[in-house]
Amino acid sequence: MSSDLIAYENLQVRNMVRNHHLAKSISDAAWSVFIDWVKYYAQIFGKVQQPVPPQNTTIDCFDCKQPVQKSLSTRTHVCPHCGSVRCKDENAAWNILEKGLRLVGINTVGHTEIKQLVWTSRLGEGGTPRCMRSISVGRMSVFR
């Protein structure tokens, strides 16, 4: 897996901290500082960093592209249209990656490599499904 592209949600942190229920958590996470570091290191190491619009990254099913409504507390994405089941954050991260690739000019239509990467990444030890873990804070398309 290559790490030549770092795609992340272009979150409006300033607007998000206006929500008094989430303000402390958002401020504690220091998302703005984290993104500044991502941009800095991407430039230093010659990597492409691509912010993507956050609209529907959590709602849309990565496999069939149909919207699947869920609450903030729901942690598992279960698509009633295609039967896809995975962590909500993993589903969003794959959507972010696909949007990021599209925004930098890489057409993902017909590219089976991404779908194959998704399938193999969903399998843990012994071929059992697992949830991918993000390397850092937030939903980003760099996985371990």
C-alpha positions as a Python dict, from the first residue, in 0.01 Angstrom:
ca = {
    (1, 'M'): (0, 0, 0),
    (2, 'S'): (136, 341, -94),
    (3, 'S'): (126, 653, 122),
    (4, 'D'): (181, 899, -161),
    (5, 'L'): (-162, 1058, -113),
    (6, 'I'): (-304, 1178, 215),
    (7, 'A'): (-675, 1252, 187),
    (8, 'Y'): (-866, 1403, 476),
    (9, 'E'): (-1197, 1573, 545),
    (10, 'N'): (-1184, 1949, 507),
    (11, 'L'): (-1363, 2007, 836),
    (12, 'Q'): (-1462, 2358, 940),
    (13, 'V'): (-1331, 2331, 1296),
    (14, 'R'): (-1421, 2692, 1374),
    (15, 'N'): (-1787, 2615, 1306),
    (16, 'M'): (-1775, 2280, 1487),
    (17, 'V'): (-1661, 2429, 1820),
    (18, 'R'): (-1978, 2640, 1826),
    (19, 'N'): (-2160, 2322, 1929),
    (20, 'H'): (-2128, 2347, 2309),
    (21, 'H'): (-2173, 1968, 2347),
    (22, 'L'): (-1868, 1890, 2132),
    (23, 'A'): (-1651, 2201, 2172),
    (24, 'K'): (-1422, 2064, 2445),
    (25, 'S'): (-1364, 1733, 2267),
    (26, 'I'): (-1293, 1907, 1937),
    (27, 'S'): (-1056, 2155, 2099),
    (28, 'D'): (-881, 1879, 2295),
    (29, 'A'): (-820, 1686, 1974),
    (30, 'A'): (-640, 1990, 1823),
    (31, 'W'): (-765, 1901, 1474),
    (32, 'S'): (-647, 2226, 1317),
    (33, 'V'): (-294, 2177, 1449),
    (34, 'F'): (-295, 1816, 1333),
    (35, 'I'): (-393, 1916, 977),
    (36, 'D'): (-125, 2187, 978),
    (37, 'W'): (131, 1916, 1060),
    (38, 'V'): (-6, 1687, 789),
    (39, 'K'): (34, 1967, 532),
    (40, 'Y'): (383, 2048, 657),
    (41, 'Y'): (511, 1690, 644),
    (42, 'A'): (343, 1624, 310),
    (43, 'Q'): (537, 1918, 168),
    (44, 'I'): (865, 1812, 332),
    (45, 'F'): (841, 1453, 204),
    (46, 'G'): (691, 1535, -137),
    (47, 'K'): (354, 1373, -74),
    (48, 'V'): (20, 1492, -205),
    (49, 'Q'): (-227, 1606, 59),
    (50, 'Q'): (-585, 1653, -53),
    (51, 'P'): (-866, 1793, 160),
    (52, 'V'): (-1207, 1664, 55),
    (53, 'P'): (-1553, 1802, 129),
    (54, 'P'): (-1698, 1616, 428),
    (55, 'Q'): (-2052, 1597, 292),
    (56, 'N'): (-2190, 1242, 302),
    (57, 'T'): (-1859, 1067, 374),
    (58, 'T'): (-2019, 889, 670),
    (59, 'I'): (-2364, 846, 517),
    (60, 'D'): (-2281, 701, 174),
    (61, 'C'): (-2204, 330, 145),
    (62, 'F'): (-1859, 287, -13),
    (63, 'D'): (-1964, -27, -198),
    (64, 'C'): (-2295, 75, -357),
    (65, 'K'): (-2290, 457, -306),
    (66, 'Q'): (-2643, 454, -157),
    (67, 'P'): (-2709, 678, 146),
    (68, 'V'): (-2747, 495, 478),
    (69, 'Q'): (-2868, 720, 760),
    (70, 'K'): (-2723, 651, 1106),
    (71, 'S'): (-2692, 835, 1437),
    (72, 'L'): (-2364, 969, 1574),
    (73, 'S'): (-2363, 692, 1834),
    (74, 'T'): (-2393, 414, 1574),
    (75, 'R'): (-2045, 267, 1525),
    (76, 'T'): (-2117, 6, 1256),
    (77, 'H'): (-2213, 78, 895),
    (78, 'V'): (-2472, -176, 780),
    (79, 'C'): (-2601, -116, 429),
    (80, 'P'): (-2953, -245, 366),
    (81, 'H'): (-2900, -206, -11),
    (82, 'C'): (-2590, -419, -69),
    (83, 'G'): (-2533, -590, 267),
    (84, 'S'): (-2195, -426, 335),
    (85, 'V'): (-2095, -432, 704),
    (86, 'R'): (-1792, -247, 841),
    (87, 'C'): (-1693, 16, 1097),
    (88, 'K'): (-1858, 351, 1030),
    (89, 'D'): (-1518, 526, 1036),
    (90, 'E'): (-1368, 273, 794),
    (91, 'N'): (-1654, 326, 550),
    (92, 'A'): (-1604, 703, 576),
    (93, 'A'): (-1227, 670, 530),
    (94, 'W'): (-1270, 472, 206),
    (95, 'N'): (-1515, 737, 82),
    (96, 'I'): (-1261, 1007, 171),
    (97, 'L'): (-986, 820, -15),
    (98, 'E'): (-1202, 780, -324),
    (99, 'K'): (-1301, 1149, -320),
    (100, 'G'): (-937, 1248, -268),
    (101, 'L'): (-822, 1038, -564),
    (102, 'R'): (-1095, 1192, -781),
    (103, 'L'): (-999, 1546, -675),
    (104, 'V'): (-633, 1497, -767),
    (105, 'G'): (-741, 1363, -1106),
    (106, 'I'): (-720, 988, -1062),
    (107, 'N'): (-1032, 823, -1201),
    (108, 'T'): (-1135, 530, -982),
    (109, 'V'): (-1403, 394, -1217),
    (110, 'G'): (-1304, 46, -1330),
    (111, 'H'): (-1004, 34, -1097),
    (112, 'T'): (-1036, -295, -915),
    (113, 'E'): (-722, -227, -708),
    (114, 'I'): (-915, -9, -462),
    (115, 'K'): (-1194, -263, -421),
    (116, 'Q'): (-935, -540, -375),
    (117, 'L'): (-751, -328, -117),
    (118, 'V'): (-1079, -273, 68),
    (119, 'W'): (-1161, -642, 70),
    (120, 'T'): (-819, -761, 187),
    (121, 'S'): (-799, -488, 451),
    (122, 'R'): (-1128, -608, 601),
    (123, 'L'): (-975, -947, 677),
    (124, 'G'): (-772, -999, 992),
    (125, 'E'): (-584, -1303, 1119),
    (126, 'G'): (-722, -1624, 971),
    (127, 'G'): (-938, -1437, 718),
    (128, 'T'): (-1181, -1302, 977),
    (129, 'P'): (-1326, -953, 919),
    (130, 'R'): (-1177, -675, 1129),
    (131, 'C'): (-1215, -301, 1161),
    (132, 'M'): (-929, -93, 1026),
    (133, 'R'): (-760, 144, 1266),
    (134, 'S'): (-663, 492, 1163),
    (135, 'I'): (-299, 579, 1231),
    (136, 'S'): (-380, 917, 1374),
    (137, 'V'): (-655, 1144, 1502),
    (138, 'G'): (-975, 1156, 1302),
    (139, 'R'): (-1081, 972, 990),
    (140, 'M'): (-795, 975, 746),
    (141, 'S'): (-715, 749, 458),
    (142, 'V'): (-382, 628, 591),
    (143, 'F'): (-422, 295, 765),
    (144, 'R'): (-216, 38, 946),
}
